[in-house]
Amino acid sequence: MNIKFKTLLLGILSTGFAHTYAQTFALQVKNDRITYVNDSRGNRILDFSYCGYQNSTQDIPAVRTAVFVPYQTGDNTARIQRAIDYVSSLKPDASGFRGAVLLDKGEFQLSGSLRIATSGVVLRGADKKQTVLLKKGVDRGSLIYVEGLDDVTTKDSLAVLSSYVPVNSLTLEVASGTSLRKGDRVMITRPSSKDWIASIGCDIYGGGISALGWKEGDTDLTWDRTVTAVNGNQVTVDAPLTVALDSKFSASFVTPYQWNGRIQNSGVENLTLASDYNKQYPKDEDHCWTGVSVENARTVGYDVLTSVILPEALLLYNGQEPASL
């Protein structure tokens, strides 16, 4: 076998091997563009670009300042809360924002928590490092609460007809899909069945102890989505599903809902949140634990620095759909 033939054969084998090997990657880069590769069932790496403000379709808005709170020594809880309540009383603009409460530079001491309970209200600092909210006392509650009303109402659930919906899917077949309309809010639920739990080895953790394993219904997954298109029973939503829906393990379903009291377009930005503590006891836990607590909300944002004394910068409860600023 001459040298030229060996070289040609090696080149052919190398090309074939490279092509086969490249196909094993979940994504490929060609001409400075990323191409995502689906597996045999249509699953692919999740598109995280939907995670930003308004699904990353809009820039984070610069909300106008409605009231300024100058620095003052002593307890500032009531002063700042009055400013928040004032802005909450204003009429929202076309974008749904009422205005921002702008805090002066300085360390504002608080004996209690602050609450934003109205959509379109932003609490903003003049400087992220020099505007500080310092929570005093031994209460472990949150420094700031952003809370709407838990008044959600649901309609009858619709069965998912697709036998398999891959990861990152935007569309799925739904029974009576024509009853849905563009703009409807829906919750897509994938129940956690015994068979699915067993298939991923989470029913028994070993060591002869089975009580610690996952139980049916304990790890149901629910996605909060907006319908963007309906074509017969085929429904398209505004953001992809993060886990596959497999009828082999459970029957997934779609539940339309209305949530009028859900807070939105509110947030906390450009300031530092901190908690006081007993400095004689570095392990002291009798103090504020959480910077911002969000409940019954969607499209809320936060852009803050937090003290190491606060174990949790952000705590999310039911109905939250935050957009980190």
LOLUMMAR-443009 format. One record per residue: x, y, z of N, C-alpha, C, O in turn. Coordinates in steps of 0.1 Angstrom, whole numbers, plus 5000, padded with zeros to 4 digits. Atoms other than C-alpha are relative to their C-alpha. Layout:
# residues N
XYZXYZXYZXYZ...
//
This chain:
# residues 325
500949885000500050005000500950125000501750145009499249895001501650324989499650115009498550115015500249894990501950645010498850084996498050125005501249915004499350844989498749935003497849995008501250074998496750564992499750005015498650015020500250014985497350535030499550145005498650155013500449874996497050915033498550034997497850085005501449985005493750915013499149925009498049975013500850094991492350625034499850065014498850065019500149944987493250795066499150125001498450145010500849885001491651115055498549975000497750035006501450045001488450935046499449955013498449995018500450064987488350745079499850125010498950115019500149894990489051065099498850094998498250135007501249925003486351255081498749935005497950005011501150074996483850985088499949995015498850015021500050004986484850955124499750135006498950145016500349864994484751335130498550034998497950095007501449975002481251345114499249935010498249985016500750084991480051065136500150055014499150065022499749954987481651205167499350135003498850165014500649874998480251555161498549985003497950065010501450024998476751415160499649965014498549975018500350044986477051295196499950135009499450125020500149884992477251655208498650065000497950054989501449944999474051825220499950134993498850184989500049885007475152145203501350014991502349954995498949985008477452245175500250144996499250224996499749865004479152565165500650004986501649944983499549995014479552645128499850154995498750204996500149875005480252985113499550105010498750195008500349924989479953145147498549995004498050085011501450024996476353015151499949875007500549775003500350134992475152755176498849934994497849994991501150085005473052475162499849895011500749825015500350104990471252255187499549884994498849884984500350135006470951885180499049935008499249915020501050084993467851695189500449855001501149804992499850145000468051345201498949924993498149984986500950085008466051055187498550035003497649994995501349984996462951165206499650154999498550195003500249865002463251535198500450095011500250215011499549914989464751655231501250074996502050024988498849925002467351925230500350085012499550105021499649914989469252155253499050115001498650174991501049904997466852405269500450144995501650174997499749865004466652755254499750095012498650125015500249914988467252975284499850144997499750235006500249865003466853295265498750055004498450185004501349954996463253305276500050045015498950095020500049974986464353365312500050145004499850185016499949864997464753735310498750075002497650015001501249924998462254025315499149984988499550004977501050025011459053955295500549904990500449924978499550115009460653635281501250054991501450004980498949945007463653845270499650074987500450104978500449935012461554025244500050155002499950234992499949864997461854365261501150045009501649955017499049964991464554565278499350035013498250075014500549964987464154625315499750155000500650234997500449865001462254955318500750085011501050045022499549904990463655265335498750075005498350174999501249944994460655355357500250135006501250155013499849864995460255725364499850005015499149935021500149984985460755845400498850085003498550194997501349934996457455945416500250075014499550175016499849944987458756025451501449975005502049875003498650014995462156085468499950005015499350085021499950014985462855975504501450045004502349965002498649964995465856175519500449915012499649865019499550084989468056005544499750075013499650195014500349964986467156035581500449905010500249785007499650104990468455875612498849955007497750005005501150064993466355655634499249904991499749864981500850105007463655415623499350064988498550164989500649955012462555465587498949924994498549944983501050095005460055195584498750074995498350054984501249935004456955415584500250104989499350114980499849905011458455685562500149934986499449984977499850075013459455445534498749934996498349934985501350075003456155255537499050104995498250074986501049905005454155575533500350044986499450074978499649975013456155655502499549894990499049924979500550115008455355305488498550014998498049994987501450005001451755345496499550124991498550114984500449895009451655685479500149964985499249994978499850045014453055545447499049904996498549904984501050105002450655255450498750064996497850004990501349935003447755505448500050074987498950114982499949935013448955655415499449924989499449794990500550075011447455565382501149944992502150024989498950065008449555325362500150064986499050104980499949945014450955445328499749894990499249784994500450095010450455265295500849875001500349764996499250124999453255015304499749925013500249825016500350074988451654925337500750045013500649985023499249964988454055115360499450135006499050224999500549894993452955365386501150105004500950225004498949924997456355495395501049935010500749825015499050054991459455445417500150085012500050215012499649944987460255525453501550015000502249905000498549995000463855665452500550035014500150145020499449984987465755635484501450064999502250034990498749935000468655865492501149915004500949795008498950084996472155745499500050005016499650105022499950014986472655635535499549875005498949794997500550134994471855345559498750035007498650095018501349984995468155345565499749885010499649775005500350104990467355155597498549975000497750064999501350045000464154955598499749915012500449825015500450094989462354805628499049904995498849805002501050095006459754635606500349974985501350024980499950045014459254495571499350114991498450184996500649915010458354695540499249914990499549794988500950085009455454575517499650074988499250194988500549955012454754625481498849904996499149794993501250095003451154495474499250054988498150004986500749945011450254685443500949994987502150014988499350015012451354625407500650144996500050244998499449885006453654885390500850085009501050205007499249924990455654995421501449955001501649835002498650044999459454995422500650075012500450205013499249944989461655055453501450014995502049904992498749985006464955205441500950085009500550175016499049934992468155315458500850104991500850084979499249905008470255615447501449944996501949984986498750065003473355395448500049865006499649845017500250144996473555015450500849975013500449895021499250024989476355025476499850105012499950065023500249904989475555345495498650025005498450095014501450004995471855305498499749865007499749765000500150124993471355045525498850005009498450095016501150034991468254905542500549905010500849795007499550084989469254765576498949965009498350055015501150054992466654545593500649985014501549905016499650024986466954565631499049905006498049865001500950084993465454335657500249854998501249814991499850155000465053955661499049934992499049804992501050075008462253885637500749944988501550004981499350075011463353625611499250024987499749974976500849985013460753745585500850084990502050124993499349945011461753905552500150155003499350215010499849854999463054265549498950074991498350174996501049945009460754335519499149894995499549784992501050105005457554155509499450064987498950184987500749975012456254175473498949904998499149794994501150104999452854015476498750054993498250164995501349985006449753995455498949925007499249885019501150074993446453825463499949864994500149844982500250145004445853445462498649984996497849915003501450015004442553475443499949934986499049964978500050075013443353245413498749914999498349855009501150095003440353075397500449924988501049974978499650095011440752775373498749954993497649954999501050075008438652615346500349854999501349815005499850145001438252255338501449974992501750034983498750045006441652085329499749934987498749864985500150075013442251965294501249904999502349935002499050105000444151645288501050024988500650074978498949995011447451645268499949874992500049764997500250125009446851415238501449954995501449834991498750045005450551405227500549885008500649895021499550124992452051065237501450045005501849995016498749954995455451245241500250144995500250174983499649865003456351615243501450025004501750015016498549994997460151665241500350125008499650225009499549894993462151895263500250124990500750094978499949885008462152255249498950024990499050114981501149995009458852205231499250135004499050175016500949894999456552505226498649964997497650035000501350055005453652305211499649875006500549785008500550124996451452025223498649984996497950084994501450035003448251855214499249995012499549925022500849994989445451925238498549974997498050014987501450025002441951785241499150125001499350205010500949875000439352055232500950125000500650225006499149885001442252285223499450124995499850234997500749885006439852505204499350085010498950195007500649924989438452615237500950115005500550205012499049914996441652805243500150114990499850094978499849895008442453145229501350065002501950055013498749934999445553345222499950105012499050185013500049914988446553525254499549945013499749995024500550074988444953275278501249965008502249925003499050054991447053195308499649855004498549825007500250154997447452815315501149955009502250005009499050084992449252585339500049864994499049794993499850135006450652275323500749915011501749945016499650084989451051995348500449864995499749794988499550135002453151675346500049935014500949955021500050074987452151445375501249915002501849864993498950084997454851255393499549865005499149845016500550134997453750895391501049905007502249935006499150104994455150585409500949954990502149934993499150065010456450445377501150094996502250054994499049905003458250765368501150015011502350015008499049994989459850795402500949885001502149895003499250125000460950435400501050004989502149944990499150005012462450485365501250085002502250054995498849924998464850745378500749965013501650035018499350064989465750545409499850085013500650085022500249924988464250785435498949955009498550015018501050064991461750545451500649955012500049955023499250054989464350395473501450055000502150044989498749945000467550555484501149915005502249955006499050104995469250235496500250005015499550085022499750014986470550135529498949945008498849955020501150074993467349945537498950105005498050065012501049904996465450275542499250054988499850114979500849965011462550325518499150125003498650184994500949894996460650595537500550134994499750224992499549875005462950865523499850024985500050134980500249995014462150785487498850104996498050135005501049915005459951015466498749935000498649814997501450065000456150955469499250064988499450174984500849965011453650975441499250135004498650145014500749874998452351335438500950105007500550225007499249914992455151485458500850104991501250214995499149925009457151615428499450034987500050034976500749965012454551715403500650134995501050225003499449885006455851975379498950084993498150034985501049915007453752275367500750124994501550195000499549885007454652535341498950104998497850074994500949895002452952875340500350064987501450124985499749965014452552975304498850084994497750085000501049925008450653205280499849944986500849914980500350065013448953065249500350114989499850224990499749905011450353235218499449964987499250054978500750045012448553035191499249875002499649795010500850134999445852765187499749964985499150044978500350055014445552555155499349865002500049765003500750124997442852295161500349965015500150045024499750044987443952095191501550035003502050005014498649974998447552205187500150145006499750245001499849874992448452475213501450035001502349955004498749954998451552685213500150105011499250185013499849924988452852855244501250094999502050074989499049895002455253145250501449965005502350045003498650044995458152955267500049855000499049785002499950155001459452595263499849935013500049985024500150094989458852305286501349955004502149924995498650044996461852215307500249855003501349815004500050154999460951845311499149944990498050004987500950065009459451605287498749955006498749915018501350064996455851495290499949864993499849864981500050145006455651115285498849935006498749905018501250074996452250945286500349865005499449805011499650134995454050625294500050005015499749905022499949994985454450745330498850075006498450045017501149934994451550985336499250084989499850114978500849925009448751175319500150155004499550195014499949864997449651545318498750074995497950024988501249935003447051815316500350155000501250205006499949865002446552185308498850065007497650035005501149944992444452405332500050154997500950225001500149855001443352755321499650075013498950015021500349934987443153015349499950154998500450204988500049854999442553375358500550035014500249975024499449964988444453555385500150155001501250214999500149855001443353915388500850075011501350185009499349934989445053985421501549975001502250015010498650035001448453865410500850134998500550204988499349885002450954145414501049994989501649884986499150005011453154235384500750144998500250245003499349875003455554505371500550075013500450205013499549944988456954565406501449955003501849844997498750064997460454525420500850095010500350195014499049934991463454635441501350004993501849904988498849995008466554765425501050115006500650205013498949904998469954945430500250045015500350155018499749974986470354915468500549875007500649765001499450114992471854695495499049965011498550055018500950044989469754485519500949935011501849845007499150054989471354395553499149985012498150035014500650034987470354255587500950025011502149995010499249984988471554355621500149865007499249775004499950134993472654065644500950035013501550135014499249994988474254005678501549974997501949864994498650025004477954065670500849935010502049895007499250094990479053885702499849864997500549775002500350145004477553565687500049994985498950014979500050015014478653515651499049914994498649924982501050105005476253225647498650045004497749965003501449954996473253435659499149984988499450024977501050025011470153335639498750085003497750074996501249924997467653565656500050144994500350245001499949885008467553825629499349984987498949864984500650015013466053895595500849894991502049904991499350105008466753595572499950024985500849984977500249995014465453695538499950154995499350235002500049865006465954005516498750044994498050134999501349985007462953995493499249884999499749774994501050115001459953765496499050034990498350134991500949985011457853725465498949905000499249785001501150104999454353565466498950054991498550174992501149965008451453565442500350114990499750214990499549895009453353765416500549944987500849824986499350045013454653755380500750134995500250244997499249895006457153965361500450115010500150235009499449914990458754115392501549994999502049894994498550005002462454215393500750045013500150115021499249964988465154255419501550024995502049944987498649975004468654405415500750065013500750185014499649954987470154425450501349935004501649824999498950064993473254355470499549955014498750025020500550054987472754145501501249985010502249945005499050034989474654115534500249855001499249784999499850144997476253785542499249955012499049835014500850034989474053795573498649954996497949885003501350045005470953735551500249864993500949864982499850135007470853355543499450004986499949924978500750015012468453415515499750144994499150235000500249875007468453705490498650014995498050124996501350005006465153605474499349875004499949775003500850124996462453375486498750014992497950104993501250015009459653265461499049915006499349805010501150084996456253135470499249974988499550004977500950035011453353015450499650114991499450234995500549905010452453195418501150104996500750204990499049905003455753375414500649974986500749864981499450015013457253445380501050114999500850214992499149884999460353665387500850024987501149924980499049975010462553835362501250075007501050195010498949944993465953905377500650114992500850104980499549885007467254245368501550005000502150094994
//
